[in-house]
Amino acid sequence: MKLNLQHSIFFFLSLIFGLTSCQSSRSTAQLKEADDRPNIILFVSDDHGKDALGCYGNPVIKTPNLDQLAEDGTIFNNAFCTSASCAASRSVILTGKFGHATGSYGHTHDYHHFSTYETETSLPIILEENGYYTARIGKYHLAPEKVFHFQEVIPGNQRNTVEMANNVKKVFDKNEPFFLYFCTGDPHRGESTGPNWDDPNSFGNSKTGYQGVEEITYTPEEVLVPSFLPDTKESREELAQYYQSVSRIDTGFGKMMEHLKSSGKLDNTIVIYISDNGIAFPGAKTTLYEPGMNLPCIIKNPLLKEQDKVKNEFISWVDLTPTILDWAGVNYPKEQFHGQSFEGVLSGDDVAVRDEIYASHTFHEITMYYPMRVVRHQNYKLIFNIASGLEYPFASDLWVSSTWQQVYRSNGKYFGKRTVEDYLHHAEFELYDLEKDPDEIHNLVDSKAHQEVLETMKKKMKQFQQDTQDPWKVFWDKDYSLQGTGLNL
């Protein structure tokens, strides 16, 4: 019995040792495989529209470094956020799900206090679990931290992208592949407009400048006024400040790319540039009109032999998480996300038609309840204004802007091409043909010639809300029993 016991113990220990050795061997192989995977930088600016980039056709603004990224990579003409609000949009970027399904209805900070469900997972968590080193710098605007956890939080003034770029150099020295989430505070509006209502907002620009940054300034006369804005002295003055803030982003982006090249990691790093939502002017940010949601997206993937310079396929920020996971070689169930990877779009391997996207905006600030749902199919766009009986709410910084106040104080009839009345009071449904009406002025809902299109788009929207567990689906048939019992059973 004693010999049998010793033999059993020896056999048991040998088995444990063997399993440990195999496990260790597999881990080493996995680690080696992980070392060959690309690094990924997701660079997210704050309130930057397509209107202010050289590579998107603006001949005035100076953005040479982002223009170079476009020259080396690909620009997307039809890239969309799903919610034109900072926190809500960022939750979608990092979860691959629409905010109405994750509780990310609006701002996380201050008394707004929206927060993603703790049961959700996020891109940095998944990447860390699969051998990536994760780090972030700059604007965060997400909650709770346990859902959106990064291994390293790097300090840096989010208005000084040169300082931020210098501070992230250490990430490039990591042995394991890294995921860097680089988020500027520019070109978001600054805290105050000034002592007088007609003073332009600073957009984060400092009269004393920022250390290491050579500021590029613009005159109100030279800026280009987007068609949705009034061409006034106030608009031009604010756009000049906005341009300066955008150019500061570009300077810091260039410095970051210099450090990446010096590290020897440039040829194994995928770089993505996007904005969370559109320009911080009324008619763009917080709306789901095109200036609020059709955004810059520039991607350079050096692992591809060649990239098309321009892509017109429709992609959405809800697609970013599954796409990045594909680039990282991480397996995941396709049903885990609402978005769909566009890895094959960039490489040219995916020939499927991508001409449809959806959007979902519910809150900006807590006082700004105005749920909107959007389906864009080819050139047609349907907006469902669920709270159309309410006056369209203003974000606090947009309300005090001199651009808006000039119209408001003069009792102006128009704000850009849209009447003030149409801006403040939206129809329940808005249907636009963007090929013929890019400014979204002529609502086709009552057009007899477009009733078939309208019904098709409504069916698509209903299905979208059903498929993504949208609580606001109850407003279609006013069947409030669909809201549930309110009990935790």
C-alpha positions in Angstrom: 0.0 0.0 0.0 2.9 2.3 0.8 4.5 1.7 -2.6 1.3 2.2 -4.3 0.7 5.5 -2.5 4.2 6.7 -3.4 3.6 5.7 -7.0 0.3 7.5 -7.0 1.8 10.7 -5.6 4.7 10.5 -8.1 2.3 10.0 -11.0 0.1 12.9 -9.8 3.1 15.2 -9.5 4.4 14.2 -12.9 1.0 14.8 -14.4 0.8 18.3 -12.8 4.4 19.1 -14.0 3.5 17.9 -17.5 0.4 20.0 -17.7 2.3 23.0 -16.4 5.0 22.5 -18.9 2.5 22.2 -21.7 0.7 25.3 -20.4 3.9 27.2 -20.2 4.8 26.0 -23.7 1.5 27.2 -25.1 1.8 30.6 -23.3 5.3 31.1 -24.9 4.0 30.3 -28.3 1.0 32.6 -27.8 3.3 35.3 -26.6 5.5 35.0 -29.6 2.5 35.2 -31.8 1.2 38.2 -29.9 4.6 39.9 -30.4 4.1 39.8 -34.2 0.7 41.5 -34.0 0.4 45.2 -34.9 0.4 48.0 -32.5 -2.7 50.2 -32.7 -3.1 53.9 -32.0 -6.6 55.3 -31.9 -6.3 59.1 -32.0 -9.7 60.8 -31.1 -10.2 64.6 -31.3 -13.0 66.4 -29.6 -15.7 68.1 -31.8 -13.7 68.1 -35.1 -15.7 68.1 -38.4 -14.7 67.3 -41.9 -14.9 71.0 -42.6 -11.5 71.7 -41.1 -9.0 69.4 -42.7 -6.8 69.9 -45.8 -7.2 66.3 -46.9 -11.0 66.7 -46.9 -10.8 69.7 -49.2 -10.3 72.8 -47.0 -7.6 74.9 -48.8 -7.2 77.3 -45.9 -6.5 75.3 -42.7 -3.0 74.0 -42.1 -3.1 70.3 -41.2 0.1 68.9 -42.9 0.6 66.0 -40.6 -2.9 64.6 -40.9 -2.8 65.3 -44.6 0.3 63.1 -44.7 -1.5 60.4 -42.9 -4.2 60.5 -45.5 -1.5 60.5 -48.3 0.1 57.4 -46.7 -3.3 55.7 -45.8 -7.0 56.0 -46.6 -9.6 58.7 -46.0 -13.3 57.6 -45.6 -15.9 60.0 -47.0 -18.8 58.2 -45.3 -17.7 57.6 -41.7 -20.3 58.4 -39.1 -20.6 58.6 -35.3 -23.8 57.2 -33.8 -24.4 60.0 -31.3 -23.2 63.5 -31.8 -22.3 63.9 -28.1 -18.8 63.3 -26.5 -19.4 60.7 -23.8 -22.2 58.9 -25.6 -20.1 58.6 -28.7 -17.0 57.5 -26.9 -18.8 54.6 -25.2 -19.9 53.4 -28.6 -16.3 53.6 -30.0 -15.0 51.4 -27.2 -17.9 48.9 -26.8 -19.1 48.3 -30.4 -22.7 48.8 -29.2 -25.2 51.6 -29.4 -25.6 53.6 -26.3 -29.3 53.0 -25.9 -28.4 49.3 -25.2 -25.6 49.9 -22.7 -27.0 52.7 -20.6 -24.6 55.2 -22.1 -27.3 57.8 -22.8 -25.3 61.0 -22.3 -22.6 62.8 -20.4 -20.9 61.0 -17.5 -19.6 64.0 -15.7 -21.0 66.5 -13.2 -24.7 66.1 -12.3 -25.5 64.3 -15.7 -24.0 61.1 -14.3 -24.9 58.7 -17.1 -22.9 55.5 -16.8 -22.4 52.3 -18.9 -23.8 49.1 -17.4 -21.2 47.3 -15.3 -22.0 44.1 -17.2 -20.6 45.5 -20.4 -17.0 44.9 -21.6 -14.8 47.1 -23.7 -12.1 47.2 -26.3 -9.2 47.9 -23.9 -10.3 45.1 -21.5 -10.5 42.5 -24.4 -7.2 43.6 -25.8 -5.5 43.3 -22.4 -6.9 39.8 -21.9 -5.3 38.9 -25.3 -1.8 40.1 -24.6 -1.9 43.8 -25.5 -0.6 46.6 -23.4 -3.2 49.3 -23.1 -2.7 52.9 -22.3 -4.6 56.1 -22.6 -3.9 59.9 -22.4 -6.1 62.9 -22.5 -9.9 63.1 -22.4 -11.6 60.1 -20.9 -15.3 61.0 -20.3 -16.4 57.4 -19.7 -17.8 55.5 -16.7 -17.4 53.2 -14.9 -13.7 52.8 -14.9 -13.9 49.0 -14.3 -15.6 48.7 -17.7 -13.3 51.0 -19.6 -10.1 50.1 -17.8 -6.6 50.8 -19.2 -3.4 49.4 -17.7 -1.7 52.8 -17.8 -3.2 56.3 -17.5 -0.6 58.8 -18.8 -0.8 62.4 -17.6 -0.8 65.3 -20.0 -2.5 68.6 -20.8 -5.2 67.6 -23.3 -5.0 71.1 -24.9 -1.3 70.6 -25.5 -0.9 67.7 -27.9 2.8 68.2 -28.2 3.1 67.6 -24.4 0.8 64.6 -24.8 2.9 63.2 -27.7 6.1 63.6 -25.6 4.5 61.8 -22.7 3.4 58.7 -24.6 6.9 57.9 -26.0 7.4 55.3 -23.3 4.4 53.3 -24.6 6.3 52.8 -27.9 9.1 51.0 -26.0 6.9 48.2 -24.8 7.9 44.6 -25.8 4.3 43.5 -26.1 2.0 45.0 -28.8 0.3 48.1 -27.5 -3.1 49.8 -27.9 -2.8 53.6 -27.3 -6.0 55.7 -26.9 -4.9 59.2 -27.5 -7.7 61.8 -26.9 -7.3 65.5 -27.2 -9.4 68.2 -25.6 -9.1 70.3 -28.8 -11.0 71.6 -30.7 -13.8 71.6 -28.0 -15.0 75.0 -27.0 -13.3 76.6 -24.0 -15.0 77.2 -20.6 -16.0 80.8 -21.2 -16.8 83.1 -24.2 -15.7 86.3 -22.6 -17.1 89.3 -20.7 -19.3 90.3 -23.7 -21.8 88.1 -25.5 -20.2 88.8 -28.9 -16.7 87.8 -27.8 -15.6 84.6 -29.7 -15.0 81.5 -27.7 -11.4 80.5 -27.3 -11.7 76.9 -28.3 -9.0 76.1 -25.8 -6.5 78.6 -27.3 -4.4 80.4 -24.8 -3.2 84.0 -25.1 0.2 82.9 -23.6 0.4 79.8 -25.8 1.4 76.2 -24.8 4.9 75.1 -24.1 6.5 73.5 -27.1 3.7 74.4 -29.5 4.2 76.9 -32.3 0.6 78.2 -32.7 -0.9 78.7 -36.2 -3.5 81.5 -36.2 -6.1 82.6 -38.7 -8.0 85.7 -39.5 -11.8 85.8 -39.6 -11.7 86.9 -43.2 -9.9 83.8 -44.5 -11.9 81.0 -42.9 -14.5 79.1 -44.8 -18.0 79.3 -43.4 -19.9 75.9 -43.6 -23.3 76.2 -45.4 -25.2 75.3 -42.2 -23.9 78.4 -40.4 -24.7 82.1 -40.9 -21.9 84.0 -42.6 -21.5 86.7 -39.9 -18.7 88.5 -38.1 -19.4 86.3 -35.0 -19.3 83.0 -36.9 -16.0 83.9 -38.6 -14.4 85.0 -35.4 -15.3 81.7 -33.7 -14.2 79.7 -36.8 -10.8 81.4 -36.7 -10.4 80.2 -33.1 -11.6 76.7 -34.0 -9.1 76.5 -36.9 -6.2 77.4 -34.5 -7.3 74.7 -32.1 -7.4 72.1 -35.0 -3.9 73.1 -36.2 -2.6 72.5 -32.6 -4.0 69.0 -32.8 -2.1 68.5 -36.1 1.1 69.7 -34.6 0.9 67.3 -31.7 -0.1 64.5 -34.1 3.0 65.1 -36.1 5.2 65.0 -33.0 3.6 61.7 -32.0 4.4 60.2 -35.4 8.0 61.4 -35.1 8.3 59.5 -31.8 6.7 56.5 -33.3 9.2 56.5 -36.2 12.1 56.9 -33.8 11.0 53.9 -31.8 11.2 51.7 -34.9 7.5 50.8 -34.5 6.1 52.9 -37.4 6.0 50.0 -39.9 4.1 47.8 -37.4 1.6 50.3 -36.1 -1.9 50.9 -37.4 -2.9 54.6 -36.9 -6.5 55.7 -36.8 -7.6 59.4 -36.7 -11.3 60.2 -35.9 -13.4 62.7 -34.1 -16.0 61.9 -31.5 -18.7 64.1 -33.1 -19.0 67.2 -35.3 -17.9 70.8 -34.9 -19.2 72.6 -31.7 -21.6 74.9 -33.4 -25.4 74.9 -33.4 -26.6 72.7 -36.3 -23.8 70.2 -35.9 -22.8 68.9 -32.5 -25.7 67.3 -30.6 -27.7 67.0 -33.9 -27.9 64.0 -36.2 -27.7 66.2 -39.3 -24.7 65.5 -41.5 -22.3 68.2 -39.9 -22.9 66.5 -36.5 -22.3 62.9 -37.5 -20.4 62.6 -40.9 -16.9 62.9 -39.6 -13.2 62.6 -40.5 -11.7 59.1 -40.5 -8.2 58.5 -41.7 -6.5 55.1 -41.3 -3.0 54.0 -42.1 -2.3 50.2 -42.0 1.3 49.7 -43.0 0.8 45.9 -43.0 -1.2 46.2 -46.2 0.8 46.2 -49.4 -1.2 49.1 -50.7 -4.3 51.1 -49.6 -6.9 52.9 -51.7 -6.5 56.7 -51.1 -10.3 57.1 -50.7 -13.1 54.9 -49.6 -16.8 55.7 -50.0 -18.2 52.7 -48.2 -20.4 53.5 -45.1 -18.7 52.8 -41.8 -19.7 53.8 -38.3 -18.0 54.2 -34.9 -19.9 51.2 -33.7 -17.8 49.2 -36.2 -14.4 50.3 -34.7 -14.2 47.8 -31.8 -14.8 44.7 -34.0 -12.4 46.1 -36.7 -9.6 46.7 -34.2 -10.1 43.2 -32.7 -9.7 41.7 -36.2 -6.5 43.6 -36.8 -5.3 42.4 -33.4 -6.1 38.8 -34.3 -8.6 38.4 -31.4 -11.4 35.9 -32.0 -14.9 37.0 -30.8 -18.5 36.0 -31.5 -19.9 38.2 -34.2 -23.1 38.7 -32.2 -21.2 40.3 -29.3 -21.3 43.6 -31.1 -23.8 45.7 -32.9 -21.1 46.9 -35.3 -19.4 45.0 -38.1 -15.7 44.9 -38.8 -14.6 46.9 -41.9 -11.1 45.2 -42.0 -11.9 43.8 -45.4 -13.1 47.2 -46.7 -9.7 48.7 -46.0 -7.8 45.8 -47.5 -10.1 45.5 -50.5 -11.0 41.9 -49.6 -14.6 42.8 -48.7 -16.7 43.4 -51.8 -20.0 43.5 -50.0 -22.1 46.6 -50.5 -21.9 48.9 -47.4 -24.3 51.7 -48.0 -26.3 51.8 -44.8 -25.7 53.1 -41.2 -27.8 53.8 -38.1 -27.5 56.4 -35.4 -29.0 56.8 -31.9 -28.8 59.9 -29.8 -30.8 60.4 -26.6 -29.1 62.9 -24.3 -26.2 65.3 -24.3 -26.7 67.0 -20.9 -29.3 65.6 -18.5 -31.5 68.7 -19.3 -31.3 67.9 -23.1 -33.7 65.0 -23.4 -34.4 64.7 -27.2 -34.1 61.1 -28.4 -33.4 60.7 -32.1 -32.9 57.6 -34.2 -31.5 57.7 -37.7 -31.2 55.3 -40.7 -29.2 56.4 -43.7 -29.5 54.2 -46.7 -27.6 55.3 -49.8 -28.6 58.9 -50.4 -31.8 58.8 -48.3 -31.8 59.6 -44.6 -34.7 59.3 -42.1 -34.6 60.9 -38.7 -37.2 59.9 -36.0 -37.6 62.7 -33.5 -39.2 60.8 -30.7 -39.7 63.9 -28.5 -40.7 66.1 -31.4 -43.3 68.0 -29.3 -40.4 69.5 -27.3 -38.3 72.5 -28.4 -35.0 71.3 -29.6 -32.6 71.7 -26.6 -29.3 73.5 -26.6 -26.0 72.4 -25.1 -25.0 75.1 -22.7 -21.8 76.0 -24.6 -23.7 76.2 -27.9 -26.4 78.4 -26.4 -23.9 81.0 -25.2 -21.9 81.0 -28.4 -21.7 84.4 -30.1 -22.6 82.6 -33.3 -26.0 81.7 -32.0 -26.5 84.8 -29.8 -26.1 87.1 -32.7 -29.1 85.4 -34.4 -31.1 85.1 -31.2 -30.6 88.7 -30.1 -31.4 90.2 -33.5 -34.5 88.0 -33.8 -33.1 86.6 -37.0 -35.3 84.4 -39.1 -32.6 82.2 -40.4 -29.7 80.3 -38.9 -27.6 79.4 -42.0 -30.0 77.9 -44.6 -32.4 76.6 -42.0 -35.1 78.8 -40.4 -34.8 79.3 -36.7 -38.3 77.9 -36.3 -37.3 74.7 -38.1 -34.1 74.5 -36.0 -36.1 74.8 -32.7 -39.1 72.7 -33.7 -38.6 69.4 -35.6 -41.2 67.3 -37.3 -41.7 63.8 -35.9 -40.1 62.3 -39.0 -37.6 64.0 -41.3 -36.8 62.4 -44.7 -34.1 63.8 -46.9 -32.5 63.0 -50.2 -28.9 64.0 -49.5 -27.9 63.8 -53.2 -30.3 66.6 -54.1 -30.5 68.3 -50.7 -27.2 67.9 -48.8 -28.1 70.7 -46.4 -31.2 68.7 -45.2 -33.6 71.5 -45.7 -36.5 69.9 -47.7 -38.4 67.3 -45.6 -39.9 64.8 -48.0 -42.2 63.1 -45.5 -45.3 64.5 -47.1 -44.1 64.1 -50.6 -46.4 61.6 -52.5 -43.5 60.6 -54.7 -41.5 59.4 -51.6 -44.1 57.5 -49.6 -42.7 54.1 -50.6 -39.2 55.2 -49.6 -40.6 56.5 -46.3 -42.3 53.3 -45.4 -39.2 51.2 -46.4 -37.0 53.4 -44.2 -39.4 53.2 -41.3 -39.3 49.4 -41.5 -35.5 49.5 -41.4 -35.6 51.7 -38.3 -38.1 49.6 -36.5 -36.0 46.5 -37.1 -32.8 48.3 -36.0 -34.4 49.3 -32.7 -35.7 45.8 -32.2 -32.4 44.2 -33.0 -30.4 46.5 -30.7 -32.8 46.3 -27.7 -33.7 50.0 -27.9 -36.1 50.9 -25.0 -37.5 53.7 -27.2 -39.0 51.2 -29.6 -42.2 51.5 -27.6 -43.0 54.8 -29.2 -43.8 53.3 -32.5 -47.1 51.7 -31.5 -47.4 53.5 -28.1 -47.5 50.0 -26.5 -46.0 50.9 -23.1 -46.3 47.3 -21.9 -43.1 46.7 -23.8 -41.3 48.7 -21.2 -41.5 45.8 -18.8 -42.7 45.5 -15.3 -40.1 47.7 -13.7 -39.3 44.8 -11.3 -36.1 42.9 -11.0 -37.4 39.4 -11.3 
